[in-house]
Amino acid sequence: MSTTVPTSPVLTVSTLTPSTISNADGYKLLLALKAAMTAQPGPVTLDLTGVIGFSSSFLNSSLGALFEEMGAAAFKRLRLSNYKPTQLKQLKDYMADVAQTHNAE
């Protein structure tokens, strides 16, 4: 008997959107994140292969909107792969700022 271990969805940012600069780019990622999170209860991995950096517009329209629409639980389900240390720092700082801002409201 063969069993397969379920794997979590992996969203490759560079294939979902042409850049990580605009609100429109961020919205494309938001839609993919919401679809992956509503389709299953486990983690969702963001693969950052080929991504250089993120603008605040992109982050506000993707991760910021995800937090507003799905709450802190959605942030806790995110995983990262193929990232650079500077990307990890930028994303951690951004996510902490978003969480702090929403806790203050």
C-alpha positions as CSV (number, residue, x, y, z in Angstrom):
1,M,0.0,0.0,0.0
2,S,1.3,3.4,-0.9
3,T,0.5,6.6,0.9
4,T,1.2,10.1,-0.2
5,V,1.9,12.9,2.2
6,P,-0.2,16.0,1.4
7,T,1.9,18.9,0.5
8,S,1.1,22.5,1.0
9,P,0.6,24.9,-1.9
10,V,3.7,26.7,-3.2
11,L,3.1,30.1,-4.9
12,T,6.0,31.3,-6.9
13,V,5.7,35.0,-6.8
14,S,7.6,35.6,-10.1
15,T,5.1,33.4,-12.0
16,L,2.1,35.1,-10.5
17,T,3.0,38.7,-11.2
18,P,5.5,40.4,-13.5
19,S,6.9,42.5,-10.7
20,T,6.7,43.3,-7.0
21,I,6.2,47.1,-7.4
22,S,2.6,48.1,-8.0
23,N,-0.7,47.7,-6.2
24,A,-2.0,45.7,-9.2
25,D,1.0,43.3,-8.8
26,G,0.2,42.9,-5.1
27,Y,-3.5,42.3,-5.8
28,K,-2.6,39.4,-8.1
29,L,-0.6,37.8,-5.2
30,L,-3.5,38.5,-2.8
31,L,-6.0,36.7,-5.0
32,A,-3.6,33.7,-5.2
33,L,-3.0,33.7,-1.5
34,K,-6.7,33.8,-0.6
35,A,-7.5,31.0,-3.1
36,A,-4.7,28.8,-1.7
37,M,-5.7,29.5,1.9
38,T,-9.4,28.9,1.4
39,A,-8.7,25.6,-0.6
40,Q,-7.0,24.0,2.4
41,P,-6.3,24.6,6.1
42,G,-2.5,24.1,6.1
43,P,0.5,26.4,5.4
44,V,1.0,28.2,2.1
45,T,4.6,28.7,0.9
46,L,5.7,31.8,-1.0
47,D,8.6,31.0,-3.3
48,L,10.7,34.1,-3.9
49,T,12.9,32.8,-6.7
50,G,13.7,35.6,-9.0
51,V,12.3,38.3,-6.7
52,I,14.6,41.2,-6.0
53,G,12.6,43.3,-3.5
54,F,9.2,44.6,-2.7
55,S,7.7,48.1,-2.8
56,S,5.4,49.3,0.0
57,S,2.5,49.5,-2.5
58,F,3.0,45.8,-3.4
59,L,3.2,44.8,0.2
60,N,0.1,46.8,1.2
61,S,-2.0,45.4,-1.6
62,S,-0.9,41.8,-0.9
63,L,0.1,41.0,2.6
64,G,-1.5,44.0,4.2
65,A,-4.8,43.3,2.5
66,L,-4.5,39.6,3.5
67,F,-4.2,40.5,7.1
68,E,-7.2,42.9,6.9
69,E,-9.3,40.2,5.2
70,M,-8.2,37.0,6.8
71,G,-6.6,38.1,10.1
72,A,-3.4,37.2,11.9
73,A,-4.1,33.5,11.4
74,A,-3.4,33.9,7.7
75,F,0.1,35.4,8.5
76,K,0.9,32.4,10.7
77,R,0.2,30.0,7.8
78,L,2.7,31.7,5.5
79,R,6.0,30.1,4.8
80,L,8.9,31.4,2.6
81,S,11.3,29.6,0.4
82,N,14.2,30.7,-1.8
83,Y,14.6,34.1,-0.1
84,K,17.6,36.3,0.6
85,P,18.3,37.5,4.1
86,T,17.3,41.1,3.2
87,Q,14.0,39.9,1.9
88,L,13.3,38.0,5.0
89,K,14.1,41.0,7.2
90,Q,11.9,43.3,5.0
91,L,8.9,40.9,5.2
92,K,9.3,40.2,8.9
93,D,9.5,43.9,9.6
94,Y,6.5,44.6,7.4
95,M,4.4,41.9,8.9
96,A,5.2,43.0,12.4
97,D,4.2,46.6,11.6
98,V,0.9,45.4,10.1
99,A,0.1,43.3,13.1
100,Q,1.1,46.1,15.5
101,T,-1.0,48.7,13.6
102,H,-4.1,46.4,13.6
103,N,-3.7,45.6,17.3
104,A,-3.6,49.4,18.1
105,E,-6.9,50.0,16.3
